[in-house]
């Protein structure tokens, strides 16, 4: 196979993978949530997948400001046993 | 005067009357510290996300208070001294909160994780 061909098909794959990806958005900006409440365990749970870790910004699309507030809220919720530190 | 939100988890074995007595005691201590209690919310018994000591469940109570910092410190001291209280958290409110409906008694569905110690 011509190495250039392979190169081209790779490029095609790349475009397929990334070009049509859904645009990420910050849930809190979108819904105009003014205060991320640490008591709202159900909301926070959406940002702590199985293991109970905090969902990274690059994946969830949360903006920097809200990620900071979210982090604070999750840590508080953990402290008062509304969210687990770890889950298996 | 600073606004605080304080949550304490009491022993689920405690009766309603006992919890009421606890709350009353704390209210009095805040009043004595020239503060005031804005709101008391009883969430009732909930499953803890992880085991605290030997407890799987806890009885949550939330207090909104406005008091000088000293009174809040006193409140936390009382929490620590009371062996009916298994965990507490006090947070300063920097701004007025939107009225949030009380957190429902929906159980945190997942299995309680292993005992994780904090603080």
N, CA and C atoms of all chains as a GROMACS GRO file, in nm:
protein
  621
    1UNK      N    1   0.085  -0.120   0.000
    1UNK     CA    2   0.000   0.000   0.000
    1UNK      C    3   0.088   0.124   0.000
    2UNK      N    4   0.049   0.216  -0.077
    2UNK     CA    5   0.122   0.342  -0.081
    2UNK      C    6   0.111   0.410   0.055
    3UNK      N    7   0.225   0.442   0.116
    3UNK     CA    8   0.217   0.505   0.249
    3UNK      C    9   0.134   0.633   0.251
    4UNK      N   10   0.129   0.699   0.136
    4UNK     CA   11   0.050   0.823   0.134
    4UNK      C   12  -0.099   0.794   0.148
    5UNK      N   13  -0.138   0.680   0.088
    5UNK     CA   14  -0.279   0.640   0.097
    5UNK      C   15  -0.319   0.617   0.242
    6UNK      N   16  -0.229   0.546   0.308
    6UNK     CA   17  -0.258   0.516   0.447
    6UNK      C   18  -0.273   0.647   0.528
    7UNK      N   19  -0.183   0.734   0.495
    7UNK     CA   20  -0.187   0.864   0.563
    7UNK      C   21  -0.321   0.932   0.544
    8UNK      N   22  -0.368   0.923   0.419
    8UNK     CA   23  -0.493   0.992   0.387
    8UNK      C   24  -0.611   0.930   0.462
    9UNK      N   25  -0.610   0.796   0.465
    9UNK     CA   26  -0.724   0.730   0.531
    9UNK      C   27  -0.723   0.762   0.681
   10UNK      N   28  -0.604   0.776   0.735
   10UNK     CA   29  -0.592   0.812   0.876
   10UNK      C   30  -0.656   0.949   0.900
   11UNK      N   31  -0.623   1.037   0.808
   11UNK     CA   32  -0.675   1.172   0.820
   11UNK      C   33  -0.828   1.171   0.816
   12UNK      N   34  -0.880   1.086   0.729
   12UNK     CA   35  -1.024   1.075   0.714
   12UNK      C   36  -1.087   1.030   0.846
   13UNK      N   37  -1.024   0.929   0.903
   13UNK     CA   38  -1.072   0.878   1.030
   13UNK      C   39  -1.074   0.987   1.136
   14UNK      N   40  -0.966   1.057   1.135
   14UNK     CA   41  -0.950   1.164   1.233
   14UNK      C   42  -1.065   1.263   1.221
   15UNK      N   43  -1.095   1.297   1.094
   15UNK     CA   44  -1.201   1.395   1.074
   15UNK      C   45  -1.337   1.341   1.117
   16UNK      N   46  -1.356   1.215   1.086
   16UNK     CA   47  -1.482   1.152   1.121
   16UNK      C   48  -1.500   1.158   1.273
   17UNK      N   49  -1.390   1.133   1.341
   17UNK     CA   50  -1.397   1.123   1.486
   17UNK      C   51  -1.424   1.258   1.550
   18UNK      N   52  -1.359   1.360   1.497
   18UNK     CA   53  -1.362   1.485   1.571
   18UNK      C   54  -1.450   1.593   1.511
   19UNK      N   55  -1.477   1.581   1.383
   19UNK     CA   56  -1.544   1.692   1.319
   19UNK      C   57  -1.690   1.701   1.360
   20UNK      N   58  -1.751   1.586   1.378
   20UNK     CA   59  -1.895   1.588   1.403
   20UNK      C   60  -1.928   1.560   1.548
   21UNK      N   61  -1.841   1.606   1.633
   21UNK     CA   62  -1.866   1.582   1.775
   21UNK      C   63  -1.962   1.689   1.826
   22UNK      N   64  -2.048   1.647   1.915
   22UNK     CA   65  -2.143   1.741   1.973
   22UNK      C   66  -2.067   1.851   2.048
   23UNK      N   67  -2.112   1.970   2.031
   23UNK     CA   68  -2.047   2.081   2.101
   23UNK      C   69  -2.072   2.067   2.250
   24UNK      N   70  -1.964   2.081   2.326
   24UNK     CA   71  -1.979   2.074   2.471
   24UNK      C   72  -2.024   2.210   2.523
   25UNK      N   73  -2.094   2.207   2.632
   25UNK     CA   74  -2.135   2.335   2.691
   25UNK      C   75  -2.137   2.321   2.842
   26UNK      N   76  -2.133   2.436   2.904
   26UNK     CA   77  -2.132   2.437   3.050
   26UNK      C   78  -2.276   2.433   3.099
   27UNK      N   79  -2.309   2.328   3.167
   27UNK     CA   80  -2.447   2.309   3.214
   27UNK      C   81  -2.494   2.424   3.301
   28UNK      N   82  -2.402   2.479   3.378
   28UNK     CA   83  -2.444   2.581   3.475
   28UNK      C   84  -2.466   2.717   3.409
   29UNK      N   85  -2.385   2.743   3.306
   29UNK     CA   86  -2.406   2.867   3.230
   29UNK      C   87  -2.536   2.856   3.153
   30UNK      N   88  -2.554   2.740   3.093
   30UNK     CA   89  -2.670   2.718   3.007
   30UNK      C   90  -2.800   2.733   3.085
   31UNK      N   91  -2.803   2.671   3.202
   31UNK     CA   92  -2.927   2.671   3.279
   31UNK      C   93  -2.933   2.786   3.378
   32UNK      N   94  -2.831   2.871   3.373
   32UNK     CA   95  -2.826   2.989   3.460
   32UNK      C   96  -2.848   2.952   3.607
   33UNK      N   97  -2.776   2.850   3.649
   33UNK     CA   98  -2.783   2.811   3.790
   33UNK      C   99  -2.695   2.907   3.868
   34UNK      N  100  -2.753   2.986   3.958
   34UNK     CA  101  -2.676   3.093   4.020
   34UNK      C  102  -2.581   3.044   4.129
   35UNK      N  103  -2.614   2.930   4.189
   35UNK     CA  104  -2.534   2.885   4.302
   35UNK      C  105  -2.534   2.733   4.300
   36UNK      N  106  -2.416   2.675   4.298
   36UNK     CA  107  -2.408   2.530   4.297
   36UNK      C  108  -2.414   2.483   4.441
   37UNK      N  109  -2.527   2.426   4.475
   37UNK     CA  110  -2.553   2.392   4.614
   37UNK      C  111  -2.494   2.255   4.648
   38UNK      N  112  -2.415   2.253   4.754
   38UNK     CA  113  -2.356   2.125   4.791
   38UNK      C  114  -2.460   2.030   4.847
   39UNK      N  115  -2.577   2.082   4.881
   39UNK     CA  116  -2.682   1.997   4.937
   39UNK      C  117  -2.759   1.922   4.828
   40UNK      N  118  -2.743   1.967   4.705
   40UNK     CA  119  -2.816   1.905   4.594
   40UNK      C  120  -2.738   1.785   4.543
   41UNK      N  121  -2.745   1.678   4.618
   41UNK     CA  122  -2.662   1.561   4.587
   41UNK      C  123  -2.692   1.505   4.449
   42UNK      N  124  -2.818   1.516   4.408
   42UNK     CA  125  -2.856   1.456   4.280
   42UNK      C  126  -2.787   1.528   4.164
   43UNK      N  127  -2.782   1.660   4.173
   43UNK     CA  128  -2.713   1.737   4.070
   43UNK      C  129  -2.565   1.702   4.067
   44UNK      N  130  -2.504   1.698   4.185
   44UNK     CA  131  -2.360   1.675   4.192
   44UNK      C  132  -2.325   1.534   4.146
   45UNK      N  133  -2.415   1.442   4.170
   45UNK     CA  134  -2.389   1.304   4.131
   45UNK      C  135  -2.363   1.291   3.981
   46UNK      N  136  -2.428   1.378   3.905
   46UNK     CA  137  -2.405   1.376   3.761
   46UNK      C  138  -2.262   1.410   3.723
   47UNK      N  139  -2.189   1.469   3.816
   47UNK     CA  140  -2.051   1.507   3.787
   47UNK      C  141  -1.951   1.421   3.862
   48UNK      N  142  -2.000   1.314   3.923
   48UNK     CA  143  -1.910   1.221   3.989
   48UNK      C  144  -1.942   1.080   3.941
   49UNK      N  145  -1.882   1.042   3.827
   49UNK     CA  146  -1.910   0.911   3.773
   49UNK      C  147  -1.864   0.798   3.866
   50UNK      N  148  -1.895   0.676   3.825
   50UNK     CA  149  -1.891   0.559   3.914
   50UNK      C  150  -1.798   0.566   4.034
   51UNK      N  151  -1.673   0.597   4.007
   51UNK     CA  152  -1.577   0.589   4.116
   51UNK      C  153  -1.595   0.700   4.220
   52UNK      N  154  -1.677   0.797   4.186
   52UNK     CA  155  -1.697   0.906   4.280
   52UNK      C  156  -1.598   1.019   4.261
   53UNK      N  157  -1.518   1.010   4.154
   53UNK     CA  158  -1.423   1.119   4.127
   53UNK      C  159  -1.496   1.236   4.062
   54UNK      N  160  -1.429   1.350   4.062
   54UNK     CA  161  -1.489   1.467   4.000
   54UNK      C  162  -1.463   1.462   3.849
   55UNK      N  163  -1.568   1.477   3.774
   55UNK     CA  164  -1.561   1.472   3.628
   55UNK      C  165  -1.474   1.587   3.577
   56UNK      N  166  -1.373   1.560   3.496
   56UNK     CA  167  -1.286   1.668   3.452
   56UNK      C  168  -1.357   1.760   3.354
   57UNK      N  169  -1.312   1.882   3.356
   57UNK     CA  170  -1.368   1.988   3.275
   57UNK      C  171  -1.358   1.960   3.126
   58UNK      N  172  -1.246   1.901   3.087
   58UNK     CA  173  -1.223   1.878   2.944
   58UNK      C  174  -1.325   1.780   2.890
   59UNK      N  175  -1.384   1.700   2.974
   59UNK     CA  176  -1.485   1.605   2.928
   59UNK      C  177  -1.626   1.659   2.949
   60UNK      N  178  -1.650   1.715   3.067
   60UNK     CA  179  -1.786   1.760   3.095
   60UNK      C  180  -1.818   1.892   3.025
   61UNK      N  181  -1.715   1.970   2.993
   61UNK     CA  182  -1.738   2.096   2.923
   61UNK      C  183  -1.775   2.211   3.015
   62UNK      N  184  -1.773   2.187   3.144
   62UNK     CA  185  -1.805   2.293   3.239
   62UNK      C  186  -1.702   2.406   3.228
   63UNK      N  187  -1.748   2.530   3.239
   63UNK     CA  188  -1.653   2.641   3.228
   63UNK      C  189  -1.570   2.652   3.355
   64UNK      N  190  -1.461   2.726   3.347
   64UNK     CA  191  -1.365   2.729   3.457
   64UNK      C  192  -1.429   2.776   3.587
   65UNK      N  193  -1.506   2.882   3.576
   65UNK     CA  194  -1.566   2.939   3.696
   65UNK      C  195  -1.657   2.838   3.765
   66UNK      N  196  -1.740   2.775   3.683
   66UNK     CA  197  -1.835   2.681   3.744
   66UNK      C  198  -1.768   2.553   3.789
   67UNK      N  199  -1.661   2.516   3.723
   67UNK     CA  200  -1.589   2.397   3.768
   67UNK      C  201  -1.531   2.420   3.907
   68UNK      N  202  -1.483   2.539   3.931
   68UNK     CA  203  -1.432   2.572   4.065
   68UNK      C  204  -1.542   2.561   4.168
   69UNK      N  205  -1.657   2.619   4.136
   69UNK     CA  206  -1.767   2.614   4.232
   69UNK      C  207  -1.817   2.471   4.251
   70UNK      N  208  -1.818   2.399   4.141
   70UNK     CA  209  -1.862   2.260   4.146
   70UNK      C  210  -1.770   2.178   4.236
   71UNK      N  211  -1.640   2.202   4.219
   71UNK     CA  212  -1.541   2.129   4.298
   71UNK      C  213  -1.564   2.156   4.446
   72UNK      N  214  -1.582   2.282   4.478
   72UNK     CA  215  -1.607   2.320   4.616
   72UNK      C  216  -1.732   2.248   4.670
   73UNK      N  217  -1.837   2.249   4.588
   73UNK     CA  218  -1.964   2.190   4.631
   73UNK      C  219  -1.950   2.040   4.653
   74UNK      N  220  -1.878   1.975   4.561
   74UNK     CA  221  -1.863   1.830   4.574
   74UNK      C  222  -1.784   1.795   4.699
   75UNK      N  223  -1.681   1.875   4.726
   75UNK     CA  224  -1.600   1.846   4.844
   75UNK      C  225  -1.679   1.867   4.973
   76UNK      N  226  -1.763   1.967   4.973
   76UNK     CA  227  -1.847   1.988   5.091
   76UNK      C  228  -1.946   1.874   5.106
   77UNK      N  229  -2.005   1.835   4.994
   77UNK     CA  230  -2.104   1.726   5.000
   77UNK      C  231  -2.040   1.598   5.050
   78UNK      N  232  -1.913   1.576   5.014
   78UNK     CA  233  -1.845   1.457   5.063
   78UNK      C  234  -1.825   1.465   5.212
   79UNK      N  235  -1.789   1.583   5.257
   79UNK     CA  236  -1.761   1.600   5.398
   79UNK      C  237  -1.881   1.565   5.484
   80UNK      N  238  -1.999   1.598   5.435
   80UNK     CA  239  -2.118   1.576   5.516
   80UNK      C  240  -2.190   1.447   5.473
   81UNK      N  241  -2.117   1.362   5.406
   81UNK     CA  242  -2.164   1.227   5.372
   81UNK      C  243  -2.284   1.224   5.278
   82UNK      N  244  -2.294   1.326   5.193
   82UNK     CA  245  -2.399   1.321   5.090
   82UNK      C  246  -2.345   1.254   4.964
   83UNK      N  247  -2.214   1.263   4.946
   83UNK     CA  248  -2.149   1.197   4.833
   83UNK      C  249  -2.034   1.113   4.886
   84UNK      N  250  -2.004   1.004   4.818
   84UNK     CA  251  -1.893   0.921   4.862
   84UNK      C  252  -1.758   0.979   4.821
   85UNK      N  253  -1.656   0.951   4.900
   85UNK     CA  254  -1.520   0.988   4.859
   85UNK      C  255  -1.476   0.893   4.749
   86UNK      N  256  -1.504   0.765   4.772
   86UNK     CA  257  -1.475   0.665   4.671
   86UNK      C  258  -1.595   0.572   4.666
   87UNK      N  259  -1.612   0.512   4.552
   87UNK     CA  260  -1.716   0.411   4.542
   87UNK      C  261  -1.662   0.301   4.454
   88UNK      N  262  -1.705   0.180   4.481
   88UNK     CA  263  -1.651   0.075   4.394
   88UNK      C  264  -1.762  -0.010   4.333
   89UNK      N  265  -2.194   4.051   6.229
   89UNK     CA  266  -2.283   3.936   6.211
   89UNK      C  267  -2.255   3.868   6.078
   90UNK      N  268  -2.239   3.742   6.082
   90UNK     CA  269  -2.212   3.664   5.963
   90UNK      C  270  -2.319   3.558   5.950
   91UNK      N  271  -2.354   3.529   5.827
   91UNK     CA  272  -2.452   3.421   5.807
   91UNK      C  273  -2.380   3.289   5.787
   92UNK      N  274  -2.431   3.190   5.853
   92UNK     CA  275  -2.374   3.057   5.840
   92UNK      C  276  -2.484   2.957   5.807
   93UNK      N  277  -2.441   2.853   5.743
   93UNK     CA  278  -2.528   2.738   5.724
   93UNK      C  279  -2.460   2.622   5.791
   94UNK      N  280  -2.529   2.562   5.882
   94UNK     CA  281  -2.466   2.457   5.960
   94UNK      C  282  -2.551   2.331   5.951
   95UNK      N  283  -2.487   2.221   5.919
   95UNK     CA  284  -2.558   2.094   5.912
   95UNK      C  285  -2.497   2.001   6.015
   96UNK      N  286  -2.578   1.935   6.090
   96UNK     CA  287  -2.521   1.829   6.173
   96UNK      C  288  -2.597   1.700   6.151
   97UNK      N  289  -2.523   1.591   6.164
   97UNK     CA  290  -2.583   1.459   6.150
   97UNK      C  291  -2.584   1.397   6.289
   98UNK      N  292  -2.704   1.362   6.334
   98UNK     CA  293  -2.711   1.300   6.465
   98UNK      C  294  -2.737   1.151   6.450
   99UNK      N  295  -2.712   1.082   6.556
   99UNK     CA  296  -2.731   0.938   6.564
   99UNK      C  297  -2.873   0.903   6.520
  100UNK      N  298  -2.888   0.814   6.422
  100UNK     CA  299  -3.023   0.780   6.377
  100UNK      C  300  -3.106   0.713   6.485
  101UNK      N  301  -3.040   0.662   6.588
  101UNK     CA  302  -3.114   0.596   6.695
  101UNK      C  303  -3.185   0.698   6.785
  102UNK      N  304  -3.142   0.823   6.776
  102UNK     CA  305  -3.203   0.925   6.861
  102UNK      C  306  -3.349   0.948   6.820
  103UNK      N  307  -3.432   0.966   6.918
  103UNK     CA  308  -3.574   0.989   6.889
  103UNK      C  309  -3.595   1.132   6.843
  104UNK      N  310  -3.714   1.158   6.789
  104UNK     CA  311  -3.747   1.292   6.743
  104UNK      C  312  -3.735   1.394   6.856
  105UNK      N  313  -3.782   1.353   6.972
  105UNK     CA  314  -3.775   1.444   7.087
  105UNK      C  315  -3.631   1.479   7.121
  106UNK      N  316  -3.545   1.379   7.114
  106UNK     CA  317  -3.405   1.404   7.146
  106UNK      C  318  -3.344   1.504   7.048
  107UNK      N  319  -3.375   1.485   6.921
  107UNK     CA  320  -3.321   1.576   6.820
  107UNK      C  321  -3.375   1.717   6.844
  108UNK      N  322  -3.506   1.723   6.876
  108UNK     CA  323  -3.565   1.854   6.903
  108UNK      C  324  -3.495   1.921   7.020
  109UNK      N  325  -3.462   1.841   7.119
  109UNK     CA  326  -3.392   1.895   7.236
  109UNK      C  327  -3.253   1.946   7.196
  110UNK      N  328  -3.186   1.871   7.109
  110UNK     CA  329  -3.055   1.913   7.060
  110UNK      C  330  -3.066   2.049   6.991
  111UNK      N  331  -3.162   2.057   6.900
  111UNK     CA  332  -3.179   2.180   6.823
  111UNK      C  333  -3.206   2.296   6.917
  112UNK      N  334  -3.291   2.270   7.016
  112UNK     CA  335  -3.326   2.374   7.111
  112UNK      C  336  -3.201   2.423   7.185
  113UNK      N  337  -3.120   2.327   7.227
  113UNK     CA  338  -2.997   2.362   7.297
  113UNK      C  339  -2.906   2.448   7.210
  114UNK      N  340  -2.893   2.413   7.083
  114UNK     CA  341  -2.806   2.489   6.994
  114UNK      C  342  -2.863   2.628   6.969
  115UNK      N  343  -2.994   2.634   6.953
  115UNK     CA  344  -3.058   2.764   6.932
  115UNK      C  345  -3.028   2.856   7.049
  116UNK      N  346  -3.040   2.798   7.168
  116UNK     CA  347  -3.016   2.880   7.287
  116UNK      C  348  -2.872   2.930   7.291
  117UNK      N  349  -2.779   2.843   7.253
  117UNK     CA  350  -2.639   2.884   7.257
  117UNK      C  351  -2.614   2.996   7.157
  118UNK      N  352  -2.684   2.992   7.044
  118UNK     CA  353  -2.665   3.098   6.944
  118UNK      C  354  -2.725   3.229   6.994
  119UNK      N  355  -2.843   3.217   7.053
  119UNK     CA  356  -2.907   3.336   7.109
  119UNK      C  357  -2.820   3.396   7.218
  120UNK      N  358  -2.762   3.309   7.298
  120UNK     CA  359  -2.675   3.357   7.406
  120UNK      C  360  -2.553   3.429   7.348
  121UNK      N  361  -2.510   3.387   7.229
  121UNK     CA  362  -2.398   3.453   7.164
  121UNK      C  363  -2.442   3.572   7.080
  122UNK      N  364  -2.559   3.626   7.112
  122UNK     CA  365  -2.619   3.742   7.044
  122UNK      C  366  -2.632   3.722   6.893
  123UNK      N  367  -2.671   3.602   6.857
  123UNK     CA  368  -2.701   3.574   6.718
  123UNK      C  369  -2.847   3.536   6.705
  124UNK      N  370  -2.888   3.504   6.583
  124UNK     CA  371  -3.025   3.454   6.571
  124UNK      C  372  -3.034   3.339   6.471
  125UNK      N  373  -3.137   3.261   6.492
  125UNK     CA  374  -3.158   3.145   6.406
  125UNK      C  375  -3.260   3.182   6.300
  126UNK      N  376  -3.220   3.168   6.174
  126UNK     CA  377  -3.309   3.209   6.067
  126UNK      C  378  -3.399   3.095   6.021
  127UNK      N  379  -3.346   2.975   6.029
  127UNK     CA  380  -3.422   2.865   5.971
  127UNK      C  381  -3.370   2.733   6.027
  128UNK      N  382  -3.461   2.645   6.051
  128UNK     CA  383  -3.425   2.509   6.092
  128UNK      C  384  -3.494   2.413   5.998
  129UNK      N  385  -3.416   2.322   5.943
  129UNK     CA  386  -3.474   2.223   5.850
  129UNK      C  387  -3.438   2.085   5.901
  130UNK      N  388  -3.540   2.005   5.917
  130UNK     CA  389  -3.513   1.867   5.956
  130UNK      C  390  -3.527   1.780   5.834
  131UNK      N  391  -3.419   1.720   5.792
  131UNK     CA  392  -3.425   1.634   5.674
  131UNK      C  393  -3.466   1.492   5.710
  132UNK      N  394  -3.452   1.460   5.835
  132UNK     CA  395  -3.486   1.325   5.877
  132UNK      C  396  -3.373   1.227   5.847
  133UNK      N  397  -3.408   1.102   5.853
  133UNK     CA  398  -3.307   0.998   5.841
  133UNK      C  399  -3.272   0.976   5.694
  134UNK      N  400  -3.145   0.972   5.668
  134UNK     CA  401  -3.096   0.948   5.531
  134UNK      C  402  -2.981   0.848   5.538
  135UNK      N  403  -2.964   0.782   5.426
  135UNK     CA  404  -2.848   0.692   5.416
  135UNK      C  405  -2.722   0.776   5.395
  136UNK      N  406  -2.617   0.743   5.470
  136UNK     CA  407  -2.490   0.814   5.452
  136UNK      C  408  -2.419   0.757   5.330
  137UNK      N  409  -2.342   0.842   5.263
  137UNK     CA  410  -2.271   0.797   5.143
  137UNK      C  411  -2.156   0.703   5.180
  138UNK      N  412  -2.112   0.711   5.302
  138UNK     CA  413  -2.008   0.619   5.351
  138UNK      C  414  -2.029   0.603   5.499
  139UNK      N  415  -1.971   0.499   5.552
  139UNK     CA  416  -1.991   0.473   5.693
  139UNK      C  417  -1.914   0.573   5.778
  140UNK      N  418  -1.979   0.624   5.880
  140UNK     CA  419  -1.911   0.713   5.974
  140UNK      C  420  -1.911   0.641   6.107
  141UNK      N  421  -1.792   0.603   6.152
  141UNK     CA  422  -1.786   0.522   6.273
  141UNK      C  423  -1.862   0.393   6.245
  142UNK      N  424  -1.964   0.366   6.324
  142UNK     CA  425  -2.039   0.243   6.298
  142UNK      C  426  -2.174   0.273   6.234
  143UNK      N  427  -2.194   0.400   6.194
  143UNK     CA  428  -2.325   0.439   6.143
  143UNK      C  429  -2.336   0.427   5.991
  144UNK      N  430  -2.448   0.372   5.948
  144UNK     CA  431  -2.478   0.363   5.806
  144UNK      C  432  -2.576   0.474   5.767
  145UNK      N  433  -2.658   0.514   5.862
  145UNK     CA  434  -2.758   0.618   5.838
  145UNK      C  435  -2.733   0.733   5.934
  146UNK      N  436  -2.793   0.844   5.901
  146UNK     CA  437  -2.780   0.959   5.989
  146UNK      C  438  -2.904   1.044   5.982
  147UNK      N  439  -2.924   1.120   6.086
  147UNK     CA  440  -3.038   1.209   6.093
  147UNK      C  441  -2.988   1.351   6.069
  148UNK      N  442  -3.026   1.408   5.954
  148UNK     CA  443  -2.970   1.537   5.915
  148UNK      C  444  -3.057   1.652   5.968
  149UNK      N  445  -2.990   1.754   6.016
  149UNK     CA  446  -3.060   1.877   6.053
  149UNK      C  447  -2.978   1.995   6.002
  150UNK      N  448  -3.048   2.090   5.944
  150UNK     CA  449  -2.980   2.207   5.889
  150UNK      C  450  -3.022   2.332   5.964
  151UNK      N  451  -2.925   2.416   5.995
  151UNK     CA  452  -2.954   2.542   6.063
  151UNK      C  453  -2.902   2.657   5.977
  152UNK      N  454  -2.984   2.757   5.959
  152UNK     CA  455  -2.935   2.882   5.903
  152UNK      C  456  -2.928   2.981   6.018
  153UNK      N  457  -2.812   3.036   6.041
  153UNK     CA  458  -2.798   3.125   6.155
  153UNK      C  459  -2.725   3.252   6.114
  154UNK      N  460  -2.742   3.352   6.193
  154UNK     CA  461  -2.671   3.477   6.174
  154UNK      C  462  -2.616   3.514   6.310
  155UNK      N  463  -2.485   3.517   6.321
  155UNK     CA  464  -2.427   3.539   6.453
  155UNK      C  465  -2.282   3.585   6.438
  156UNK      N  466  -2.224   3.635   6.545
  156UNK     CA  467  -2.081   3.668   6.538
  156UNK      C  468  -1.999   3.538   6.528
  157UNK      N  469  -1.881   3.546   6.470
  157UNK     CA  470  -1.800   3.426   6.450
  157UNK      C  471  -1.779   3.346   6.578
  158UNK      N  472  -1.768   3.415   6.689
  158UNK     CA  473  -1.745   3.346   6.815
  158UNK      C  474  -1.856   3.248   6.847
  159UNK      N  475  -1.978   3.291   6.819
  159UNK     CA  476  -2.093   3.205   6.850
  159UNK      C  477  -2.093   3.081   6.762
  160UNK      N  478  -2.047   3.097   6.638
  160UNK     CA  479  -2.040   2.982   6.548
  160UNK      C  480  -1.935   2.884   6.597
  161UNK      N  481  -1.827   2.939   6.647
  161UNK     CA  482  -1.721   2.853   6.700
  161UNK      C  483  -1.774   2.775   6.821
  162UNK      N  484  -1.850   2.847   6.903
  162UNK     CA  485  -1.910   2.784   7.021
  162UNK      C  486  -2.004   2.671   6.978
  163UNK      N  487  -2.080   2.697   6.875
  163UNK     CA  488  -2.173   2.596   6.824
  163UNK      C  489  -2.098   2.469   6.782
  164UNK      N  490  -1.989   2.490   6.711
  164UNK     CA  491  -1.911   2.375   6.666
  164UNK      C  492  -1.849   2.301   6.784
  165UNK      N  493  -1.811   2.378   6.886
  165UNK     CA  494  -1.754   2.314   7.005
  165UNK      C  495  -1.859   2.224   7.068
  166UNK      N  496  -1.982   2.275   7.071
  166UNK     CA  497  -2.090   2.194   7.128
  166UNK      C  498  -2.116   2.069   7.046
  167UNK      N  499  -2.107   2.084   6.913
  167UNK     CA  500  -2.124   1.966   6.828
  167UNK      C  501  -2.023   1.858   6.867
  168UNK      N  502  -1.900   1.903   6.883
  168UNK     CA  503  -1.794   1.807   6.910
  168UNK      C  504  -1.814   1.738   7.044
  169UNK      N  505  -1.864   1.814   7.141
  169UNK     CA  506  -1.877   1.756   7.275
  169UNK      C  507  -1.994   1.661   7.284
  170UNK      N  508  -2.089   1.676   7.195
  170UNK     CA  509  -2.210   1.594   7.204
  170UNK      C  510  -2.188   1.461   7.132
  171UNK      N  511  -2.202   1.352   7.205
  171UNK     CA  512  -2.172   1.224   7.140
  171UNK      C  513  -2.290   1.172   7.058
  172UNK      N  514  -2.399   1.245   7.058
  172UNK     CA  515  -2.511   1.209   6.971
  172UNK      C  516  -2.486   1.257   6.829
  173UNK      N  517  -2.390   1.345   6.813
  173UNK     CA  518  -2.364   1.403   6.682
  173UNK      C  519  -2.246   1.333   6.617
  174UNK      N  520  -2.270   1.278   6.499
  174UNK     CA  521  -2.165   1.198   6.439
  174UNK      C  522  -2.086   1.277   6.335
  175UNK      N  523  -2.143   1.385   6.283
  175UNK     CA  524  -2.070   1.464   6.185
  175UNK      C  525  -2.137   1.600   6.172
  176UNK      N  526  -2.058   1.701   6.135
  176UNK     CA  527  -2.119   1.832   6.118
  176UNK      C  528  -2.040   1.910   6.014
  177UNK      N  529  -2.102   2.012   5.961
  177UNK     CA  530  -2.035   2.100   5.865
  177UNK      C  531  -2.095   2.238   5.877
  178UNK      N  532  -2.011   2.338   5.894
  178UNK     CA  533  -2.059   2.475   5.899
  178UNK      C  534  -1.994   2.552   5.786
  179UNK      N  535  -2.076   2.624   5.712
  179UNK     CA  536  -2.028   2.694   5.594
  179UNK      C  537  -2.073   2.840   5.605
  180UNK      N  538  -1.984   2.930   5.572
  180UNK     CA  539  -2.025   3.071   5.572
  180UNK      C  540  -2.100   3.100   5.443
  181UNK      N  541  -2.208   3.173   5.452
  181UNK     CA  542  -2.282   3.211   5.333
  181UNK      C  543  -2.238   3.350   5.291
  182UNK      N  544  -2.173   3.358   5.176
  182UNK     CA  545  -2.120   3.486   5.132
  182UNK      C  546  -2.227   3.572   5.068
  183UNK      N  547  -2.332   3.506   5.022
  183UNK     CA  548  -2.438   3.583   4.959
  183UNK      C  549  -2.569   3.515   4.996
  184UNK      N  550  -2.675   3.589   4.974
  184UNK     CA  551  -2.805   3.532   5.006
  184UNK      C  552  -2.837   3.422   4.908
  185UNK      N  553  -2.884   3.314   4.963
  185UNK     CA  554  -2.915   3.201   4.880
  185UNK      C  555  -3.052   3.218   4.819
  186UNK      N  556  -3.069   3.166   4.700
  186UNK     CA  557  -3.204   3.156   4.648
  186UNK      C  558  -3.278   3.056   4.736
  187UNK      N  559  -3.406   3.074   4.748
  187UNK     CA  560  -3.483   2.979   4.830
  187UNK      C  561  -3.477   2.842   4.765
  188UNK      N  562  -3.412   2.753   4.832
  188UNK     CA  563  -3.402   2.618   4.779
  188UNK      C  564  -3.499   2.530   4.855
  189UNK      N  565  -3.574   2.450   4.785
  189UNK     CA  566  -3.661   2.358   4.857
  189UNK      C  567  -3.577   2.262   4.939
  190UNK      N  568  -3.629   2.223   5.052
  190UNK     CA  569  -3.553   2.131   5.136
  190UNK      C  570  -3.518   2.005   5.059
  191UNK      N  571  -3.400   1.958   5.083
  191UNK     CA  572  -3.357   1.836   5.016
  191UNK      C  573  -3.449   1.723   5.057
  192UNK      N  574  -3.510   1.660   4.961
  192UNK     CA  575  -3.606   1.554   4.990
  192UNK      C  576  -3.539   1.436   5.059
  193UNK      N  577  -3.620   1.349   5.108
  193UNK     CA  578  -3.566   1.235   5.182
  193UNK      C  579  -3.528   1.123   5.087
  194UNK      N  580  -3.502   1.159   4.961
  194UNK     CA  581  -3.466   1.053   4.865
  194UNK      C  582  -3.334   0.992   4.909
  195UNK      N  583  -3.333   0.860   4.916
  195UNK     CA  584  -3.211   0.796   4.964
  195UNK      C  585  -3.104   0.800   4.857
  196UNK      N  586  -2.983   0.825   4.898
  196UNK     CA  587  -2.870   0.816   4.804
  196UNK      C  588  -2.858   0.669   4.770
  197UNK      N  589  -2.892   0.637   4.646
  197UNK     CA  590  -2.923   0.499   4.611
  197UNK      C  591  -2.806   0.402   4.624
  198UNK      N  592  -2.686   0.450   4.596
  198UNK     CA  593  -2.579   0.351   4.582
  198UNK      C  594  -2.538   0.292   4.717
  199UNK      N  595  -2.466   0.185   4.707
  199UNK     CA  596  -2.420   0.116   4.826
  199UNK      C  597  -2.328   0.206   4.906
  200UNK      N  598  -2.340   0.201   5.037
  200UNK     CA  599  -2.247   0.281   5.119
  200UNK      C  600  -2.104   0.232   5.098
  201UNK      N  601  -2.017   0.325   5.074
  201UNK     CA  602  -1.876   0.288   5.051
  201UNK      C  603  -1.812   0.247   5.183
  202UNK      N  604  -1.693   0.202   5.172
  202UNK     CA  605  -1.621   0.164   5.294
  202UNK      C  606  -1.599   0.285   5.383
  203UNK      N  607  -1.578   0.256   5.509
  203UNK     CA  608  -1.559   0.365   5.605
  203UNK      C  609  -1.446   0.454   5.559
  204UNK      N  610  -1.479   0.578   5.530
  204UNK     CA  611  -1.377   0.674   5.492
  204UNK      C  612  -1.368   0.777   5.603
  205UNK      N  613  -1.256   0.795   5.656
  205UNK     CA  614  -1.242   0.890   5.766
  205UNK      C  615  -1.202   1.025   5.711
  206UNK      N  616  -1.262   1.129   5.767
  206UNK     CA  617  -1.224   1.263   5.726
  206UNK      C  618  -1.178   1.342   5.846
  207UNK      N  619  -1.119   1.450   5.818
  207UNK     CA  620  -1.073   1.545   5.919
  207UNK      C  621  -0.972   1.484   6.014
   0.00000   0.00000   0.00000
